[in-house]
Amino acid sequence: MPDGYRTGLVRLRALDLYEAIPTAHHHERAVRVLRDILAA
């Protein structure tokens, strides 16, 4: 499987995880780090 394809799958799963986290928790450090990684 090409690297770009694997990276895309991981990014989609991370995005799914972020979207599943209730907004009340978006101020927590781990969630902010995940958001920053997804924004990069």
Residue frames as qw, qx, qy, qz and C-alpha x, y, z in Angstrom:
[[0.000, 0.891, 0.454, 0.000, 0.00, 0.00, 0.00],
 [0.406, 0.557, -0.040, 0.723, 1.51, 3.39, -0.97],
 [0.327, -0.178, -0.484, 0.792, 2.60, 5.71, 1.85],
 [0.187, -0.099, -0.077, -0.974, 0.24, 8.48, 0.78],
 [0.601, -0.311, -0.568, -0.468, -2.73, 6.13, 0.93],
 [0.593, -0.316, -0.647, 0.359, -1.82, 4.91, 4.43],
 [0.176, -0.075, -0.275, 0.942, -1.31, 8.49, 5.61],
 [0.363, -0.217, -0.296, -0.856, -4.72, 9.44, 4.23],
 [0.649, -0.365, -0.645, -0.169, -6.39, 6.59, 6.08],
 [0.484, -0.266, -0.539, 0.636, -4.73, 7.52, 9.37],
 [0.007, -0.031, 0.057, -0.998, -5.71, 11.17, 8.91],
 [0.502, -0.313, -0.460, -0.662, -9.33, 10.24, 8.23],
 [0.651, -0.381, -0.643, 0.130, -9.45, 8.08, 11.36],
 [0.342, -0.170, -0.376, 0.844, -7.90, 10.87, 13.43],
 [0.212, -0.156, -0.163, -0.951, -10.47, 13.30, 12.04],
 [0.611, -0.378, -0.602, -0.348, -13.26, 10.86, 12.91],
 [0.566, -0.317, -0.585, 0.487, -11.87, 10.63, 16.44],
 [0.136, -0.035, -0.173, 0.975, -11.67, 14.42, 16.81],
 [0.387, -0.241, -0.335, -0.824, -15.22, 14.88, 15.58],
 [0.647, -0.368, -0.659, -0.111, -16.46, 12.23, 18.03],
 [0.389, -0.165, -0.531, 0.734, -15.04, 14.11, 21.03],
 [0.105, -0.850, -0.515, 0.019, -17.71, 16.27, 22.70],
 [0.274, 0.735, -0.020, 0.619, -17.00, 19.99, 22.35],
 [0.556, -0.812, 0.039, -0.173, -16.97, 20.32, 26.13],
 [0.842, -0.365, 0.218, 0.331, -13.60, 18.54, 26.05],
 [0.648, 0.651, 0.075, 0.388, -12.01, 20.54, 23.23],
 [0.107, -0.926, 0.264, -0.248, -10.15, 22.72, 25.76],
 [0.843, -0.438, 0.294, 0.104, -8.19, 19.72, 27.09],
 [0.148, -0.708, 0.572, 0.387, -4.53, 19.49, 26.12],
 [0.465, -0.033, 0.846, 0.261, -4.71, 16.12, 24.32],
 [0.458, 0.691, 0.559, -0.014, -7.63, 17.30, 22.19],
 [0.123, 0.933, -0.129, -0.312, -5.85, 20.57, 21.34],
 [0.305, -0.490, 0.722, 0.382, -2.76, 18.61, 20.28],
 [0.497, 0.299, 0.794, 0.179, -4.88, 16.37, 18.04],
 [0.335, 0.875, 0.314, -0.157, -6.55, 19.44, 16.52],
 [0.054, -0.844, 0.377, 0.377, -3.17, 21.07, 15.87],
 [0.418, -0.208, 0.815, 0.344, -1.86, 17.93, 14.19],
 [0.466, 0.548, 0.690, 0.087, -4.92, 17.74, 11.96],
 [0.197, 0.940, 0.110, -0.257, -4.56, 21.42, 11.05],
 [0.306, -0.629, 0.532, 0.478, -0.94, 20.96, 9.92]]
